[in-house]
Amino acid sequence: MKITFVTATLTSGGSERVMSLLANELSARGHSVSIILLKEPLIFYSIDKNVKLYFAENYSKITLKKIYWLRTLIKKEKPDVVIPFMTGVYCTTIASLLGVNIPIISSERIDPRYSSRLRSVLRWALLRFTTHLVVQTQDIKNFYSKSIQKKTSIIPNPVSEAVFNVDTNIKKQKQIISVGRLYEQKNQKLMIDAFGNIASKHADYKLVIYGEGPLRQELTDYIISKNLTNRVLLPGRSESVITELLKSEIFCLSSDYEGMSNALLEALCVGLPIVTTRVSGVDDLLIDKENALITEVKDRVTFARSLDILISNDQLREKFAINNKKQATQYKLCNIVNKWEELINSIVSND
């Protein structure tokens, strides 16, 4: 099978991580796999040497010239299926391939309710022309019209095999961990405020937020203003984030919206107790008071109370850890790629 993925970049984001894992595994299974990058040729994740990479000639914003370039390349390469990730990318890909008889499996990677007006209009206009749509959660599938839902599949994110092959005897530290880009969407100020509210009660705990982004300086200044300089840390990206998860006692996610958080999924699979806002994906993965404490979006008071409860209750943390590990296997990379492979085969055979 000849499979072409399309993305903006391969920087250190969740969508890019998933595409990298899928491309590498499908290539390892004998498929001919390529990735087209429409914007900057930035590659954070390891890509198998057998996966062919193409970089758009025009690194400016999406233009008619870039659409033409993409159309020309795909017609020349003649893949069996094209799989674009993210709204802007799949809209561009669909537009570029109108009238070309190559199936497109578009993949939504974020909660569509939070798209800009322009992207919402483009999605409405162009998704009707996609062959199929993949989303990560039932909640996101429910967003779409009945006609789009009929050609939509739910496939959760995969978790790298590395998550299941680490030393689980790592000594725990008095540490709450979060992993995510330093963006407005992630609302790290909420978790900083929440931790600040209980910091004096739990003087031996630290909050460590891994990730990079445009809000680094703003968050640094915010931490200073809260007198939490030695209690809330921003170490940046980590090449060993799974080890850092295993060192920690609690994982927290304070986002205003998500598609399905890869960091949350990894925390679940390593058996961390979780405190999270109720964003897309949470209800598919977690049950409140069974394997996590779930708060409403932007609710600082309840988020702080939930952190306090978990820090104070060893037995509850152990219960959550056990329950999370029980469901980890279903998110293994091999199992998720099986779902993608089955879908690709069905789409191509019916085309």
MIFILO-102487 format. One record per residue (C-alpha): residue number from 1; residue in three letters; x, z, y. Coordinates in Angstrom, 1 decimal. Each point is the difference from the previous one (the first is absolute). Example, Ala and Ser with C-alpha at 12.3 -4.5 7.8 and 13.67 -1.06 7.14 Angstrom:
# MIFILO-102487
<resi->1; resn->Ala; u->12.3; w->7.8; v->-4.5>
<resi->2; resn->Ser; u->1.4; w->-0.7; v->3.4>
//
This chain:
# MIFILO-102487
<resi->1; resn->Met; u->0.0; w->0.0; v->0.0>
<resi->2; resn->Lys; u->1.3; w->-0.9; v->3.5>
<resi->3; resn->Ile; u->-1.0; w->2.8; v->2.4>
<resi->4; resn->Thr; u->0.6; w->0.1; v->3.8>
<resi->5; resn->Phe; u->-0.4; w->3.1; v->2.0>
<resi->6; resn->Val; u->-0.3; w->-0.2; v->3.8>
<resi->7; resn->Thr; u->0.8; w->2.9; v->2.4>
<resi->8; resn->Ala; u->1.1; w->0.6; v->3.5>
<resi->9; resn->Thr; u->3.2; w->1.9; v->-0.8>
<resi->10; resn->Leu; u->1.4; w->2.1; v->-2.8>
<resi->11; resn->Thr; u->0.8; w->3.1; v->2.1>
<resi->12; resn->Ser; u->-0.5; w->3.5; v->-1.2>
<resi->13; resn->Gly; u->-3.9; w->0.0; v->0.0>
<resi->14; resn->Gly; u->-2.4; w->0.8; v->-2.7>
<resi->15; resn->Ser; u->-1.3; w->-3.6; v->-0.3>
<resi->16; resn->Glu; u->3.5; w->-1.3; v->-0.2>
<resi->17; resn->Arg; u->0.9; w->2.5; v->-2.7>
<resi->18; resn->Val; u->-2.9; w->-1.0; v->-2.1>
<resi->19; resn->Met; u->0.8; w->-3.7; v->0.3>
<resi->20; resn->Ser; u->3.6; w->0.6; v->-0.9>
<resi->21; resn->Leu; u->-0.9; w->1.9; v->-3.1>
<resi->22; resn->Leu; u->-2.6; w->-2.7; v->-1.1>
<resi->23; resn->Ala; u->2.4; w->-2.9; v->0.7>
<resi->24; resn->Asn; u->2.9; w->1.6; v->-1.9>
<resi->25; resn->Glu; u->-2.2; w->0.9; v->-3.0>
<resi->26; resn->Leu; u->-1.8; w->-3.3; v->-0.2>
<resi->27; resn->Ser; u->3.4; w->-1.7; v->0.1>
<resi->28; resn->Ala; u->1.3; w->2.2; v->-2.7>
<resi->29; resn->Arg; u->-3.0; w->-1.1; v->-2.1>
<resi->30; resn->Gly; u->1.1; w->-3.6; v->0.2>
<resi->31; resn->His; u->-2.0; w->-1.3; v->2.9>
<resi->32; resn->Ser; u->1.5; w->-2.1; v->2.7>
<resi->33; resn->Val; u->-0.5; w->2.1; v->3.1>
<resi->34; resn->Ser; u->0.7; w->-0.6; v->3.7>
<resi->35; resn->Ile; u->-0.6; w->1.9; v->3.2>
<resi->36; resn->Ile; u->-0.6; w->-1.7; v->3.4>
<resi->37; resn->Leu; u->0.8; w->2.2; v->3.1>
<resi->38; resn->Leu; u->-1.8; w->-1.2; v->3.1>
<resi->39; resn->Lys; u->1.7; w->2.3; v->2.6>
<resi->40; resn->Glu; u->3.4; w->1.7; v->0.1>
<resi->41; resn->Pro; u->2.2; w->-0.5; v->-3.1>
<resi->42; resn->Leu; u->0.3; w->3.8; v->-0.5>
<resi->43; resn->Ile; u->0.3; w->1.2; v->-3.6>
<resi->44; resn->Phe; u->0.1; w->3.8; v->-0.7>
<resi->45; resn->Tyr; u->-1.0; w->-0.1; v->-3.6>
<resi->46; resn->Ser; u->2.0; w->-1.3; v->-2.9>
<resi->47; resn->Ile; u->-1.1; w->-3.5; v->-1.1>
<resi->48; resn->Asp; u->0.9; w->-1.4; v->-3.4>
<resi->49; resn->Lys; u->2.5; w->-2.9; v->0.3>
<resi->50; resn->Asn; u->-2.4; w->-2.3; v->-1.9>
<resi->51; resn->Val; u->-2.6; w->0.4; v->2.7>
<resi->52; resn->Lys; u->0.3; w->-2.8; v->2.5>
<resi->53; resn->Leu; u->-0.2; w->0.9; v->3.7>
<resi->54; resn->Tyr; u->-1.2; w->-2.3; v->2.8>
<resi->55; resn->Phe; u->0.2; w->0.8; v->3.7>
<resi->56; resn->Ala; u->-2.2; w->-1.6; v->2.7>
<resi->57; resn->Glu; u->2.0; w->-2.1; v->2.4>
<resi->58; resn->Asn; u->-1.9; w->1.3; v->3.0>
<resi->59; resn->Tyr; u->0.5; w->3.8; v->0.5>
<resi->60; resn->Ser; u->-2.5; w->0.2; v->2.9>
<resi->61; resn->Lys; u->-3.6; w->0.9; v->-0.3>
<resi->62; resn->Ile; u->-2.3; w->-1.9; v->-2.4>
<resi->63; resn->Thr; u->-0.4; w->-3.5; v->1.4>
<resi->64; resn->Leu; u->-1.4; w->-3.3; v->-1.1>
<resi->65; resn->Lys; u->3.6; w->-1.0; v->-0.7>
<resi->66; resn->Lys; u->0.4; w->2.9; v->-2.4>
<resi->67; resn->Ile; u->-3.3; w->-0.8; v->-1.7>
<resi->68; resn->Tyr; u->1.2; w->-3.6; v->-0.4>
<resi->69; resn->Trp; u->3.4; w->1.2; v->-1.4>
<resi->70; resn->Leu; u->-1.8; w->2.2; v->-2.5>
<resi->71; resn->Arg; u->-2.4; w->-2.7; v->-1.1>
<resi->72; resn->Thr; u->2.9; w->-2.5; v->-0.5>
<resi->73; resn->Leu; u->2.1; w->2.5; v->-2.0>
<resi->74; resn->Ile; u->-2.8; w->1.0; v->-2.3>
<resi->75; resn->Lys; u->-1.1; w->-3.6; v->-0.6>
<resi->76; resn->Lys; u->3.6; w->-0.8; v->-0.9>
<resi->77; resn->Glu; u->0.5; w->2.9; v->-2.3>
<resi->78; resn->Lys; u->-3.4; w->-0.3; v->-1.7>
<resi->79; resn->Pro; u->-0.4; w->3.6; v->-1.2>
<resi->80; resn->Asp; u->-2.9; w->0.7; v->-2.5>
<resi->81; resn->Val; u->-1.2; w->2.8; v->2.4>
<resi->82; resn->Val; u->0.8; w->1.3; v->3.4>
<resi->83; resn->Ile; u->-0.3; w->3.8; v->0.7>
<resi->84; resn->Pro; u->0.2; w->1.0; v->3.7>
<resi->85; resn->Phe; u->0.0; w->3.7; v->0.9>
<resi->86; resn->Met; u->-1.5; w->1.5; v->3.2>
<resi->87; resn->Thr; u->-2.8; w->-1.3; v->2.2>
<resi->88; resn->Gly; u->2.1; w->-2.0; v->2.5>
<resi->89; resn->Val; u->2.0; w->-1.6; v->-2.8>
<resi->90; resn->Tyr; u->-2.9; w->-0.9; v->-2.2>
<resi->91; resn->Cys; u->-1.9; w->-1.4; v->2.9>
<resi->92; resn->Thr; u->3.0; w->-2.2; v->0.9>
<resi->93; resn->Thr; u->0.4; w->-1.1; v->-3.6>
<resi->94; resn->Ile; u->-3.6; w->-0.8; v->-0.5>
<resi->95; resn->Ala; u->-0.1; w->-2.1; v->3.2>
<resi->96; resn->Ser; u->3.2; w->-1.8; v->-0.9>
<resi->97; resn->Leu; u->-1.3; w->-1.0; v->-3.5>
<resi->98; resn->Leu; u->-3.5; w->-1.2; v->0.9>
<resi->99; resn->Gly; u->-0.7; w->-3.1; v->-2.0>
<resi->100; resn->Val; u->3.0; w->0.7; v->-2.3>
<resi->101; resn->Asn; u->-1.1; w->0.6; v->-3.6>
<resi->102; resn->Ile; u->2.1; w->3.1; v->-0.7>
<resi->103; resn->Pro; u->-1.7; w->3.3; v->-0.8>
<resi->104; resn->Ile; u->0.6; w->2.9; v->2.5>
<resi->105; resn->Ile; u->-0.3; w->3.6; v->-1.0>
<resi->106; resn->Ser; u->0.0; w->1.9; v->3.3>
<resi->107; resn->Ser; u->0.9; w->3.6; v->0.0>
<resi->108; resn->Glu; u->-1.3; w->2.6; v->2.5>
<resi->109; resn->Arg; u->2.5; w->2.8; v->0.4>
<resi->110; resn->Ile; u->-1.6; w->2.1; v->2.8>
<resi->111; resn->Asp; u->-3.5; w->1.4; v->0.8>
<resi->112; resn->Pro; u->-1.7; w->-3.1; v->1.7>
<resi->113; resn->Arg; u->-2.1; w->2.3; v->2.1>
<resi->114; resn->Tyr; u->3.0; w->0.6; v->2.2>
<resi->115; resn->Ser; u->1.0; w->-3.6; v->0.7>
<resi->116; resn->Ser; u->0.2; w->-1.5; v->3.4>
<resi->117; resn->Arg; u->-3.0; w->-2.0; v->1.3>
<resi->118; resn->Leu; u->2.0; w->-3.2; v->-0.4>
<resi->119; resn->Arg; u->1.0; w->0.7; v->-3.6>
<resi->120; resn->Ser; u->-3.6; w->1.0; v->-0.8>
<resi->121; resn->Val; u->-1.3; w->-3.3; v->1.3>
<resi->122; resn->Leu; u->2.7; w->-2.0; v->-1.9>
<resi->123; resn->Arg; u->-0.7; w->2.0; v->-3.2>
<resi->124; resn->Trp; u->-3.7; w->-0.8; v->0.3>
<resi->125; resn->Ala; u->0.7; w->-3.7; v->0.6>
<resi->126; resn->Leu; u->2.6; w->-0.6; v->-2.6>
<resi->127; resn->Leu; u->-0.6; w->2.3; v->-3.0>
<resi->128; resn->Arg; u->-2.8; w->-2.1; v->-1.2>
<resi->129; resn->Phe; u->2.6; w->-2.7; v->-0.8>
<resi->130; resn->Thr; u->2.2; w->2.3; v->-2.2>
<resi->131; resn->Thr; u->-0.3; w->-0.4; v->-3.7>
<resi->132; resn->His; u->0.1; w->3.7; v->-0.6>
<resi->133; resn->Leu; u->0.7; w->3.3; v->1.8>
<resi->134; resn->Val; u->1.9; w->3.0; v->-1.3>
<resi->135; resn->Val; u->-0.6; w->3.5; v->1.6>
<resi->136; resn->Gln; u->1.3; w->3.4; v->-0.9>
<resi->137; resn->Thr; u->-3.1; w->2.1; v->0.1>
<resi->138; resn->Gln; u->-3.8; w->-0.1; v->-0.6>
<resi->139; resn->Asp; u->-0.5; w->1.2; v->3.6>
<resi->140; resn->Ile; u->1.8; w->-3.1; v->1.3>
<resi->141; resn->Lys; u->-1.9; w->-2.3; v->-2.3>
<resi->142; resn->Asn; u->-3.2; w->1.5; v->1.3>
<resi->143; resn->Phe; u->0.9; w->-1.1; v->3.5>
<resi->144; resn->Tyr; u->-0.4; w->-3.7; v->-0.8>
<resi->145; resn->Ser; u->-3.1; w->-2.1; v->-0.2>
<resi->146; resn->Lys; u->-1.7; w->-0.5; v->-3.4>
<resi->147; resn->Ser; u->1.3; w->-3.5; v->-0.2>
<resi->148; resn->Ile; u->3.6; w->1.2; v->0.4>
<resi->149; resn->Gln; u->-0.4; w->2.9; v->-2.3>
<resi->150; resn->Lys; u->-1.0; w->-2.4; v->-2.8>
<resi->151; resn->Lys; u->3.5; w->-1.4; v->0.1>
<resi->152; resn->Thr; u->1.9; w->3.3; v->0.6>
<resi->153; resn->Ser; u->2.0; w->2.1; v->-2.5>
<resi->154; resn->Ile; u->1.2; w->3.5; v->0.5>
<resi->155; resn->Ile; u->3.7; w->0.5; v->-1.1>
<resi->156; resn->Pro; u->1.7; w->3.2; v->1.2>
<resi->157; resn->Asn; u->3.7; w->0.1; v->1.0>
<resi->158; resn->Pro; u->2.6; w->0.2; v->-2.7>
<resi->159; resn->Val; u->2.6; w->2.8; v->-0.2>
<resi->160; resn->Ser; u->3.6; w->-1.0; v->-0.8>
<resi->161; resn->Glu; u->1.3; w->1.0; v->-3.4>
<resi->162; resn->Ala; u->2.6; w->2.0; v->1.9>
<resi->163; resn->Val; u->-2.6; w->2.6; v->0.7>
<resi->164; resn->Phe; u->-0.4; w->0.7; v->-3.7>
<resi->165; resn->Asn; u->3.8; w->-0.1; v->-0.8>
<resi->166; resn->Val; u->1.3; w->2.8; v->2.3>
<resi->167; resn->Asp; u->1.3; w->3.4; v->-0.7>
<resi->168; resn->Thr; u->-3.0; w->2.3; v->0.1>
<resi->169; resn->Asn; u->2.1; w->3.1; v->-0.1>
<resi->170; resn->Ile; u->0.9; w->-0.2; v->3.7>
<resi->171; resn->Lys; u->-0.2; w->3.4; v->1.6>
<resi->172; resn->Lys; u->-2.9; w->0.4; v->2.4>
<resi->173; resn->Gln; u->0.6; w->0.8; v->3.7>
<resi->174; resn->Lys; u->-2.4; w->1.6; v->2.5>
<resi->175; resn->Gln; u->-0.8; w->-3.4; v->1.3>
<resi->176; resn->Ile; u->-3.1; w->-2.0; v->0.9>
<resi->177; resn->Ile; u->0.6; w->-3.7; v->0.0>
<resi->178; resn->Ser; u->-1.6; w->-3.0; v->1.5>
<resi->179; resn->Val; u->1.1; w->-3.7; v->-0.3>
<resi->180; resn->Gly; u->-1.1; w->-2.8; v->2.3>
<resi->181; resn->Arg; u->0.8; w->-2.2; v->3.0>
<resi->182; resn->Leu; u->0.1; w->1.8; v->3.3>
<resi->183; resn->Tyr; u->-3.1; w->-1.8; v->1.3>
<resi->184; resn->Glu; u->-3.2; w->1.1; v->1.8>
<resi->185; resn->Gln; u->-2.0; w->-0.8; v->-3.1>
<resi->186; resn->Lys; u->1.9; w->2.7; v->-2.0>
<resi->187; resn->Asn; u->-0.9; w->2.7; v->2.6>
<resi->188; resn->Gln; u->3.0; w->2.1; v->-0.8>
<resi->189; resn->Lys; u->-0.8; w->2.2; v->3.1>
<resi->190; resn->Leu; u->-2.9; w->1.4; v->-2.0>
<resi->191; resn->Met; u->2.2; w->1.3; v->-2.8>
<resi->192; resn->Ile; u->2.5; w->1.3; v->2.5>
<resi->193; resn->Asp; u->-2.7; w->1.9; v->1.9>
<resi->194; resn->Ala; u->-1.5; w->1.2; v->-3.3>
<resi->195; resn->Phe; u->3.4; w->1.2; v->-1.3>
<resi->196; resn->Gly; u->0.7; w->1.6; v->3.4>
<resi->197; resn->Asn; u->-3.2; w->2.1; v->-0.3>
<resi->198; resn->Ile; u->1.3; w->1.6; v->-3.2>
<resi->199; resn->Ala; u->3.7; w->-0.2; v->0.5>
<resi->200; resn->Ser; u->0.4; w->3.6; v->1.0>
<resi->201; resn->Lys; u->-1.9; w->1.2; v->-3.1>
<resi->202; resn->His; u->2.3; w->-2.0; v->-2.3>
<resi->203; resn->Ala; u->3.3; w->0.4; v->1.6>
<resi->204; resn->Asp; u->2.0; w->-1.4; v->-3.0>
<resi->205; resn->Tyr; u->-1.8; w->-3.3; v->-0.1>
<resi->206; resn->Lys; u->1.0; w->-3.3; v->1.7>
<resi->207; resn->Leu; u->-2.0; w->-3.2; v->0.6>
<resi->208; resn->Val; u->2.1; w->-3.1; v->-0.7>
<resi->209; resn->Ile; u->-1.4; w->-3.4; v->1.1>
<resi->210; resn->Tyr; u->1.9; w->-3.0; v->-1.5>
<resi->211; resn->Gly; u->-0.4; w->-3.4; v->1.7>
<resi->212; resn->Glu; u->0.9; w->-2.1; v->3.0>
<resi->213; resn->Gly; u->-2.0; w->-1.6; v->2.8>
<resi->214; resn->Pro; u->-0.6; w->-0.4; v->3.7>
<resi->215; resn->Leu; u->-1.3; w->3.6; v->0.4>
<resi->216; resn->Arg; u->3.3; w->1.6; v->-1.0>
<resi->217; resn->Gln; u->1.0; w->1.2; v->3.5>
<resi->218; resn->Glu; u->-3.6; w->1.0; v->0.9>
<resi->219; resn->Leu; u->-0.3; w->2.0; v->-3.2>
<resi->220; resn->Thr; u->3.5; w->1.6; v->0.6>
<resi->221; resn->Asp; u->-1.1; w->1.0; v->3.5>
<resi->222; resn->Tyr; u->-3.3; w->1.3; v->-1.4>
<resi->223; resn->Ile; u->1.8; w->2.2; v->-2.6>
<resi->224; resn->Ile; u->2.2; w->1.4; v->2.8>
<resi->225; resn->Ser; u->-3.0; w->0.7; v->2.2>
<resi->226; resn->Lys; u->-1.5; w->2.0; v->-2.9>
<resi->227; resn->Asn; u->3.2; w->2.0; v->-0.5>
<resi->228; resn->Leu; u->0.2; w->-1.3; v->-3.6>
<resi->229; resn->Thr; u->3.4; w->-1.6; v->0.2>
<resi->230; resn->Asn; u->1.4; w->1.8; v->-3.0>
<resi->231; resn->Arg; u->-3.2; w->0.0; v->-1.9>
<resi->232; resn->Val; u->-1.2; w->-3.7; v->0.2>
<resi->233; resn->Leu; u->2.6; w->-2.6; v->-1.0>
<resi->234; resn->Leu; u->0.1; w->-3.8; v->0.5>
<resi->235; resn->Pro; u->2.8; w->-1.1; v->-2.3>
<resi->236; resn->Gly; u->-1.0; w->-3.7; v->0.1>
<resi->237; resn->Arg; u->-0.2; w->-2.3; v->-3.0>
<resi->238; resn->Ser; u->1.3; w->1.2; v->-3.4>
<resi->239; resn->Glu; u->1.4; w->-2.0; v->-2.9>
<resi->240; resn->Ser; u->-0.9; w->2.9; v->-2.3>
<resi->241; resn->Val; u->-3.5; w->0.8; v->1.1>
<resi->242; resn->Ile; u->-1.2; w->0.8; v->-3.5>
<resi->243; resn->Thr; u->2.7; w->2.7; v->-0.3>
<resi->244; resn->Glu; u->-1.1; w->1.4; v->3.4>
<resi->245; resn->Leu; u->-3.6; w->0.1; v->-1.3>
<resi->246; resn->Leu; u->1.1; w->2.0; v->-3.1>
<resi->247; resn->Lys; u->1.9; w->2.4; v->2.2>
<resi->248; resn->Ser; u->-3.2; w->0.8; v->2.0>
<resi->249; resn->Glu; u->-2.9; w->2.3; v->-0.8>
<resi->250; resn->Ile; u->-2.8; w->-1.8; v->1.9>
<resi->251; resn->Phe; u->-0.6; w->-3.6; v->1.2>
<resi->252; resn->Cys; u->-2.1; w->-0.7; v->3.0>
<resi->253; resn->Leu; u->-1.6; w->-3.1; v->1.6>
<resi->254; resn->Ser; u->-1.6; w->0.2; v->3.4>
<resi->255; resn->Ser; u->-0.9; w->-3.7; v->0.6>
<resi->256; resn->Asp; u->-3.0; w->-1.2; v->1.9>
<resi->257; resn->Tyr; u->-0.4; w->-2.9; v->-2.4>
<resi->258; resn->Glu; u->1.8; w->-1.6; v->-2.9>
<resi->259; resn->Gly; u->-0.5; w->-2.7; v->-2.6>
<resi->260; resn->Met; u->1.4; w->2.0; v->-2.9>
<resi->261; resn->Ser; u->3.0; w->2.2; v->0.9>
<resi->262; resn->Asn; u->3.0; w->-0.8; v->-2.2>
<resi->263; resn->Ala; u->1.6; w->3.3; v->1.0>
<resi->264; resn->Leu; u->-3.2; w->1.9; v->-1.1>
<resi->265; resn->Leu; u->0.0; w->-1.8; v->-3.3>
<resi->266; resn->Glu; u->3.6; w->0.8; v->-0.7>
<resi->267; resn->Ala; u->-0.6; w->3.6; v->0.9>
<resi->268; resn->Leu; u->-2.9; w->0.1; v->-2.5>
<resi->269; resn->Cys; u->2.1; w->-1.6; v->-2.7>
<resi->270; resn->Val; u->2.8; w->2.5; v->0.3>
<resi->271; resn->Gly; u->-2.5; w->2.9; v->-0.1>
<resi->272; resn->Leu; u->0.0; w->1.3; v->3.6>
<resi->273; resn->Pro; u->-2.9; w->2.0; v->1.3>
<resi->274; resn->Ile; u->-1.5; w->-2.0; v->3.0>
<resi->275; resn->Val; u->-1.7; w->0.7; v->3.3>
<resi->276; resn->Thr; u->-1.4; w->-3.2; v->1.5>
<resi->277; resn->Thr; u->-2.5; w->-1.4; v->2.5>
<resi->278; resn->Arg; u->-2.9; w->-1.9; v->-1.6>
<resi->279; resn->Val; u->1.3; w->-3.6; v->0.5>
<resi->280; resn->Ser; u->-0.7; w->-3.0; v->-2.2>
<resi->281; resn->Gly; u->1.5; w->0.5; v->-3.5>
<resi->282; resn->Val; u->-0.3; w->3.8; v->0.0>
<resi->283; resn->Asp; u->-3.4; w->0.0; v->-1.7>
<resi->284; resn->Asp; u->1.3; w->-2.4; v->-2.6>
<resi->285; resn->Leu; u->3.1; w->2.2; v->-0.8>
<resi->286; resn->Leu; u->-1.0; w->3.6; v->0.8>
<resi->287; resn->Ile; u->-2.7; w->2.6; v->-0.5>
<resi->288; resn->Asp; u->-0.2; w->2.7; v->2.6>
<resi->289; resn->Lys; u->1.0; w->3.4; v->-1.4>
<resi->290; resn->Glu; u->1.0; w->-1.6; v->-3.3>
<resi->291; resn->Asn; u->3.3; w->-1.7; v->0.8>
<resi->292; resn->Ala; u->0.0; w->0.1; v->3.8>
<resi->293; resn->Leu; u->-1.5; w->1.5; v->3.1>
<resi->294; resn->Ile; u->-1.7; w->-2.7; v->2.0>
<resi->295; resn->Thr; u->-0.9; w->0.3; v->3.7>
<resi->296; resn->Glu; u->-1.8; w->-2.3; v->2.3>
<resi->297; resn->Val; u->2.0; w->-2.3; v->2.3>
<resi->298; resn->Lys; u->1.4; w->1.7; v->3.1>
<resi->299; resn->Asp; u->-1.1; w->3.5; v->-1.1>
<resi->300; resn->Arg; u->3.1; w->2.0; v->1.0>
<resi->301; resn->Val; u->-1.6; w->3.4; v->-0.7>
<resi->302; resn->Thr; u->-1.0; w->-0.7; v->-3.6>
<resi->303; resn->Phe; u->3.3; w->-1.8; v->-0.6>
<resi->304; resn->Ala; u->1.9; w->3.1; v->1.0>
<resi->305; resn->Arg; u->-2.3; w->2.2; v->-2.1>
<resi->306; resn->Ser; u->0.6; w->-2.2; v->-3.0>
<resi->307; resn->Leu; u->3.8; w->0.1; v->0.4>
<resi->308; resn->Asp; u->-0.3; w->3.8; v->0.3>
<resi->309; resn->Ile; u->-2.1; w->0.3; v->-3.2>
<resi->310; resn->Leu; u->2.4; w->-2.1; v->-2.1>
<resi->311; resn->Ile; u->3.1; w->1.7; v->1.2>
<resi->312; resn->Ser; u->-1.5; w->3.4; v->-0.7>
<resi->313; resn->Asn; u->-1.4; w->-0.8; v->-3.5>
<resi->314; resn->Asp; u->2.5; w->-0.8; v->-2.7>
<resi->315; resn->Gln; u->-2.7; w->-0.3; v->-2.7>
<resi->316; resn->Leu; u->-1.9; w->-2.6; v->2.1>
<resi->317; resn->Arg; u->3.1; w->-2.0; v->0.5>
<resi->318; resn->Glu; u->0.7; w->0.0; v->-3.7>
<resi->319; resn->Lys; u->-3.5; w->-1.1; v->-0.8>
<resi->320; resn->Phe; u->0.1; w->-2.9; v->2.4>
<resi->321; resn->Ala; u->3.5; w->-1.0; v->-1.3>
<resi->322; resn->Ile; u->-1.3; w->-0.1; v->-3.6>
<resi->323; resn->Asn; u->-3.1; w->-1.9; v->0.8>
<resi->324; resn->Asn; u->1.9; w->-2.6; v->2.0>
<resi->325; resn->Lys; u->2.5; w->-0.7; v->-2.7>
<resi->326; resn->Lys; u->-2.8; w->-0.6; v->-2.5>
<resi->327; resn->Gln; u->-1.1; w->-3.1; v->1.8>
<resi->328; resn->Ala; u->3.4; w->-1.4; v->0.9>
<resi->329; resn->Thr; u->0.5; w->-2.4; v->-2.9>
<resi->330; resn->Gln; u->-2.8; w->-2.3; v->1.1>
<resi->331; resn->Tyr; u->1.9; w->-0.9; v->3.2>
<resi->332; resn->Lys; u->3.2; w->-1.0; v->-1.8>
<resi->333; resn->Leu; u->1.4; w->-3.4; v->1.1>
<resi->334; resn->Cys; u->-0.5; w->-1.6; v->-3.4>
<resi->335; resn->Asn; u->-3.7; w->0.9; v->-0.1>
<resi->336; resn->Ile; u->-0.7; w->-1.2; v->3.6>
<resi->337; resn->Val; u->1.9; w->-3.3; v->-0.6>
<resi->338; resn->Asn; u->-2.1; w->-0.5; v->-3.1>
<resi->339; resn->Lys; u->-3.1; w->0.1; v->2.2>
<resi->340; resn->Trp; u->1.5; w->-2.5; v->2.4>
<resi->341; resn->Glu; u->1.2; w->-2.3; v->-2.8>
<resi->342; resn->Glu; u->-3.5; w->0.0; v->-1.6>
<resi->343; resn->Leu; u->-1.5; w->-0.9; v->3.4>
<resi->344; resn->Ile; u->2.5; w->-2.7; v->0.8>
<resi->345; resn->Asn; u->-0.6; w->-1.6; v->-3.5>
<resi->346; resn->Ser; u->-3.7; w->0.1; v->0.4>
<resi->347; resn->Ile; u->0.1; w->-1.6; v->3.5>
<resi->348; resn->Val; u->2.4; w->-2.7; v->-1.0>
<resi->349; resn->Ser; u->-1.8; w->-0.9; v->-3.2>
<resi->350; resn->Asn; u->-3.3; w->-0.3; v->1.8>
<resi->351; resn->Asp; u->1.3; w->-2.0; v->3.0>
//
